Amino acid sequence: MMSAAEDMGTMGDVRDVETAKKYYDAGFQAEQAGNRYEAVEQYEAAYAADPDDAAICFRLAYNLDLMGEEDEAVHLYEECARRERPSLNALINLAVLYEDRNDHGKAERCLRQVLATEPNHPRARLYIKDVLASKGMIIDDDQEKKVAAHNALLDTPVTDFELSVRTRNALRKMNIRTLGDLLKVTEAELRSFKNFGDASLDEIKTMLAQRGLRLGQAVEQQQQQVKQEVYDQLRDQAGDNDTLNKSVNELNLSVRARKALALLGVTSIGDLVTKTEAELMGVKNFGMTSLTEIKQKLNEAGLDLRRLDQG
């Protein structure tokens, strides 16, 4: 029996919907009768006739999964997951297979995609706890207390700290109310505020340092998280991290595009793919021509700019 993956390589873009439906119905009848081998054979014929049918792809993956054909099942579930509106059951089943292979990062992403569509999905909520536990993310009581204390510290009003009147007034005008708010602004942003001098800046930096904190810390953590998520999503696409670690100079971009990336602090291809179109277009003198150029160069490397979540 030819596998689904082998069929896919020979069928091209031809769709025979009528034939696919005939085989699908036969496969479904066999499945209901408990004849799984016959069901798989019929579903594979249906898939060969119409590989774009999501229902066929899922039923074939599901039955191969139950038969222990994990490699084929994963391949087909991944096909389901790449569709515009993937089946939630396909994402969950794929997450289970990923977890069985100790690929907890991929499993978590599948489950979060489900929860983004249906936040109270019972199976997804249950499975993601197991996945996070497998990733070593279970928080014990002591750790939970530390997290709570840290959050309470960040919620402390800046007026509770020994700051000068000038500094307090400046922070109030900037709508910086808590210690956590301070971590969301950078030193450059504070300096740009009218009448905010070095004395106030040093005062704030000293106060934060005494508590193991620093200006812009939350911004850096968010950027690093985004970067890591993009790296995880693109690792398979790029083959390994070598491509992502290469300098953007290897893309042979125009002078204008290179200058714009320099203004954003983008030095590697990995840095570039963490940016969205909106972030690039926000750079002064960066136009559609440069954007098109960058996207074309990335596409040639099998990559793309980060897209905002649509879930």
C-alpha positions as CSV (number, residue, x, y, z in Angstrom):
1,M,0.0,0.0,0.0
2,M,1.4,3.4,-1.0
3,S,1.7,5.8,1.8
4,A,0.0,9.2,1.9
5,A,3.3,11.0,1.7
6,E,4.3,9.0,-1.4
7,D,0.9,9.7,-2.9
8,M,1.4,13.5,-2.3
9,G,4.5,13.5,-4.3
10,T,2.8,12.1,-7.4
11,M,-0.6,13.8,-7.4
12,G,0.4,17.3,-8.3
13,D,-2.3,20.0,-8.1
14,V,-5.1,17.9,-9.6
15,R,-8.3,17.6,-7.6
16,D,-10.9,14.9,-8.3
17,V,-13.6,15.8,-5.8
18,E,-16.1,13.3,-7.0
19,T,-13.7,10.4,-6.8
20,A,-12.4,11.5,-3.4
21,K,-15.9,11.6,-2.0
22,K,-16.6,8.1,-3.2
23,Y,-13.4,6.7,-1.5
24,Y,-14.1,8.9,1.6
25,D,-17.6,7.5,2.1
26,A,-16.2,3.9,1.7
27,G,-13.5,4.6,4.2
28,F,-16.0,6.1,6.7
29,Q,-18.2,3.0,6.4
30,A,-15.2,0.7,6.9
31,E,-14.1,2.8,9.9
32,Q,-17.6,2.6,11.5
33,A,-17.6,-1.2,10.9
34,G,-14.2,-1.4,12.8
35,N,-12.2,-2.4,9.7
36,R,-9.4,0.1,10.2
37,Y,-7.1,-1.3,7.6
38,E,-9.8,-1.1,4.9
39,A,-10.6,2.5,6.1
40,V,-7.0,3.6,5.8
41,E,-6.8,2.1,2.3
42,Q,-9.9,4.0,1.2
43,Y,-8.9,7.2,2.9
44,E,-5.5,7.1,1.2
45,A,-7.2,6.7,-2.2
46,A,-9.5,9.7,-1.3
47,Y,-6.4,11.8,-0.2
48,A,-4.6,11.0,-3.5
49,A,-7.7,12.2,-5.4
50,D,-8.1,15.4,-3.4
51,P,-5.3,16.3,-0.9
52,D,-6.9,19.7,-0.2
53,D,-9.9,18.2,1.5
54,A,-9.4,18.9,5.3
55,A,-11.8,16.2,6.4
56,I,-10.0,13.5,4.3
57,C,-6.7,14.6,5.6
58,F,-7.8,14.4,9.2
59,R,-9.6,11.0,9.0
60,L,-6.6,9.5,7.3
61,A,-4.2,10.9,10.0
62,Y,-6.5,9.8,12.8
63,N,-6.7,6.2,11.6
64,L,-3.0,6.0,10.9
65,D,-2.4,7.3,14.4
66,L,-4.6,4.6,15.9
67,M,-2.7,2.0,13.9
68,G,0.6,3.2,15.3
69,E,1.8,4.8,12.1
70,E,3.1,7.9,14.0
71,D,5.3,9.3,11.3
72,E,2.6,9.3,8.7
73,A,0.1,10.6,11.2
74,V,2.3,13.5,12.3
75,H,2.9,14.5,8.6
76,L,-0.8,14.6,7.9
77,Y,-1.8,16.4,11.1
78,E,0.8,19.0,10.2
79,E,-0.9,19.3,6.9
80,C,-4.1,19.9,8.7
81,A,-2.5,22.4,11.0
82,R,-1.2,24.5,8.2
83,R,-4.6,25.2,6.8
84,E,-6.2,28.6,7.2
85,R,-8.7,27.4,9.9
86,P,-7.2,24.1,11.2
87,S,-9.3,21.5,12.9
88,L,-9.0,21.9,16.7
89,N,-9.0,18.1,17.1
90,A,-6.1,17.9,14.6
91,L,-4.1,20.4,16.6
92,I,-4.8,18.5,19.8
93,N,-3.9,15.1,18.4
94,L,-0.7,16.6,16.9
95,A,0.2,18.1,20.3
96,V,-0.2,14.6,21.9
97,L,2.2,13.1,19.3
98,Y,4.7,15.9,19.8
99,E,4.6,15.4,23.5
100,D,5.2,11.6,23.0
101,R,8.3,12.6,21.1
102,N,9.4,15.0,23.9
103,D,9.0,17.9,21.5
104,H,7.2,20.0,24.2
105,G,7.7,23.3,22.5
106,K,5.7,22.3,19.4
107,A,3.1,20.6,21.6
108,E,2.6,23.8,23.6
109,R,2.2,25.9,20.5
110,C,-0.5,23.6,19.1
111,L,-2.4,23.7,22.3
112,R,-2.1,27.5,22.6
113,Q,-3.4,27.8,19.1
114,V,-6.5,25.8,20.2
115,L,-7.0,27.9,23.3
116,A,-6.6,31.1,21.3
117,T,-9.7,29.9,19.3
118,E,-11.6,28.3,22.2
119,P,-10.1,29.5,25.6
120,N,-12.2,27.0,27.6
121,H,-11.5,23.9,25.5
122,P,-11.4,21.2,28.2
123,R,-8.9,18.8,26.6
124,A,-6.6,21.6,25.6
125,R,-6.6,23.1,29.1
126,L,-5.9,19.7,30.6
127,Y,-3.1,18.7,28.1
128,I,-1.3,22.0,28.3
129,K,-0.8,21.5,32.1
130,D,0.9,18.2,31.3
131,V,3.0,19.8,28.6
132,L,4.1,22.7,30.9
133,A,4.9,20.2,33.6
134,S,7.0,18.2,31.2
135,K,8.9,21.4,30.4
136,G,9.8,21.8,34.0
137,M,7.5,24.7,34.5
138,I,5.6,23.5,37.5
139,I,5.9,26.1,40.2
140,D,6.2,24.8,43.8
141,D,4.8,26.6,46.8
142,D,8.0,28.5,47.6
143,Q,8.5,29.6,44.0
144,E,4.8,30.7,43.9
145,K,5.4,32.8,47.0
146,K,8.4,34.4,45.4
147,V,6.5,35.2,42.2
148,A,3.7,36.7,44.3
149,A,6.1,38.8,46.3
150,H,7.9,40.0,43.1
151,N,4.5,40.9,41.5
152,A,3.5,42.8,44.6
153,L,6.8,44.7,44.5
154,L,6.2,45.7,40.9
155,D,2.7,47.0,41.9
156,T,4.2,49.3,44.5
157,P,3.5,53.0,43.7
158,V,6.6,55.0,42.9
159,T,5.5,57.5,45.6
160,D,6.4,54.9,48.2
161,F,10.1,55.2,47.4
162,E,12.5,57.9,48.5
163,L,12.6,60.0,45.4
164,S,12.9,63.8,45.0
165,V,9.9,65.9,44.4
166,R,11.2,66.8,40.9
167,T,11.6,63.1,40.0
168,R,8.1,62.2,41.4
169,N,6.5,65.0,39.5
170,A,8.2,64.0,36.2
171,L,7.1,60.4,36.7
172,R,3.5,61.5,37.4
173,K,3.4,63.6,34.2
174,M,4.7,60.6,32.3
175,N,1.9,58.4,33.8
176,I,4.5,56.2,35.5
177,R,2.6,55.1,38.6
178,T,4.3,51.9,39.8
179,L,7.7,50.2,39.9
180,G,6.5,47.9,37.2
181,D,5.8,50.9,34.9
182,L,9.4,52.0,35.3
183,L,10.6,48.6,33.9
184,K,8.5,49.3,30.8
185,V,10.4,52.5,29.8
186,T,14.0,52.8,28.7
187,E,16.6,55.3,29.7
188,A,16.3,57.0,26.3
189,E,12.6,57.5,26.8
190,L,13.1,59.1,30.2
191,R,15.8,61.4,28.8
192,S,13.5,62.5,26.1
193,F,11.0,63.9,28.6
194,K,11.1,67.7,29.1
195,N,13.2,68.8,32.1
196,F,14.1,65.2,33.0
197,G,17.8,65.5,33.9
198,D,20.7,63.3,34.8
199,A,20.1,63.7,38.6
200,S,16.6,62.3,38.4
201,L,17.8,59.5,36.1
202,D,20.6,58.5,38.4
203,E,18.2,58.6,41.3
204,I,15.8,56.2,39.6
205,K,18.6,53.8,38.4
206,T,20.0,53.6,41.9
207,M,16.6,52.9,43.5
208,L,16.0,50.1,40.9
209,A,19.4,48.6,41.3
210,Q,19.0,48.3,45.0
211,R,16.1,45.9,44.2
212,G,17.8,44.0,41.5
213,L,15.9,45.8,38.7
214,R,16.8,48.2,35.8
215,L,15.1,50.5,33.4
216,G,13.7,48.8,30.3
217,Q,13.9,45.4,31.8
218,A,10.4,44.4,30.9
219,V,10.9,45.7,27.3
220,E,14.0,43.5,26.9
221,Q,12.3,40.5,28.3
222,Q,9.4,40.9,26.0
223,Q,11.7,41.3,23.0
224,Q,13.7,38.3,24.0
225,Q,10.5,36.2,24.4
226,V,9.3,37.3,20.9
227,K,12.7,36.5,19.4
228,Q,12.8,33.0,21.0
229,E,9.2,32.2,19.8
230,V,10.1,33.2,16.3
231,Y,13.3,31.2,16.4
232,D,11.3,28.1,17.6
233,Q,8.7,28.6,14.9
234,L,11.3,29.0,12.1
235,R,13.9,26.4,13.3
236,D,12.4,23.7,11.1
237,Q,11.9,26.1,8.2
238,A,15.5,27.2,8.3
239,G,16.9,23.8,8.9
240,D,18.9,24.9,12.0
241,N,20.0,28.1,13.7
242,D,22.9,28.8,11.3
243,T,20.7,30.8,8.9
244,L,19.2,32.8,11.7
245,N,22.6,33.7,13.2
246,K,24.0,35.0,9.9
247,S,24.5,38.7,9.4
248,V,21.9,40.7,7.5
249,N,24.7,41.8,5.2
250,E,24.5,38.3,3.7
251,L,21.1,39.2,2.3
252,N,22.9,41.8,0.0
253,L,20.3,44.5,0.7
254,S,20.4,48.0,-0.7
255,V,22.1,50.8,1.3
256,R,18.7,52.4,2.2
257,A,17.4,49.1,3.6
258,R,20.6,48.4,5.5
259,K,20.5,51.9,7.1
260,A,16.9,51.3,8.2
261,L,17.8,48.0,9.8
262,A,20.7,49.6,11.6
263,L,18.3,52.2,13.1
264,L,16.3,49.3,14.5
265,G,19.4,47.5,15.9
266,V,18.9,44.6,13.5
267,T,22.3,42.9,12.9
268,S,21.4,39.2,12.2
269,I,18.8,37.5,10.1
270,G,17.3,36.1,13.3
271,D,16.8,39.7,14.5
272,L,15.1,40.6,11.3
273,V,12.5,37.8,11.3
274,T,11.3,39.0,14.7
275,K,10.2,42.3,13.2
276,T,6.8,42.9,11.7
277,E,6.1,44.9,8.5
278,A,4.6,47.7,10.7
279,E,7.8,47.9,12.7
280,L,9.9,48.3,9.6
281,M,7.5,50.8,8.0
282,G,7.7,52.9,11.2
283,V,11.4,53.7,10.5
284,K,12.0,57.1,9.0
285,N,12.5,57.0,5.2
286,F,11.7,53.3,5.0
287,G,9.3,52.8,2.2
288,M,7.4,50.0,0.4
289,T,10.3,49.4,-2.0
290,S,12.7,48.5,0.9
291,L,10.0,46.4,2.5
292,T,9.4,44.4,-0.7
293,E,13.2,44.0,-1.1
294,I,13.6,42.6,2.4
295,K,10.6,40.2,2.1
296,Q,11.9,38.9,-1.2
297,K,15.4,38.3,0.2
298,L,13.9,36.5,3.2
299,N,11.6,34.4,1.0
300,E,14.7,33.3,-1.0
301,A,16.1,31.9,2.3
302,G,12.8,30.2,3.2
303,L,11.9,32.8,5.8
304,D,9.5,35.7,6.4
305,L,8.9,38.6,8.7
306,R,7.0,38.0,11.9
307,R,3.2,38.1,11.5
308,L,0.8,39.3,14.2
309,D,-1.3,36.5,15.7
310,Q,-4.7,36.2,14.1
311,G,-6.3,33.9,16.6
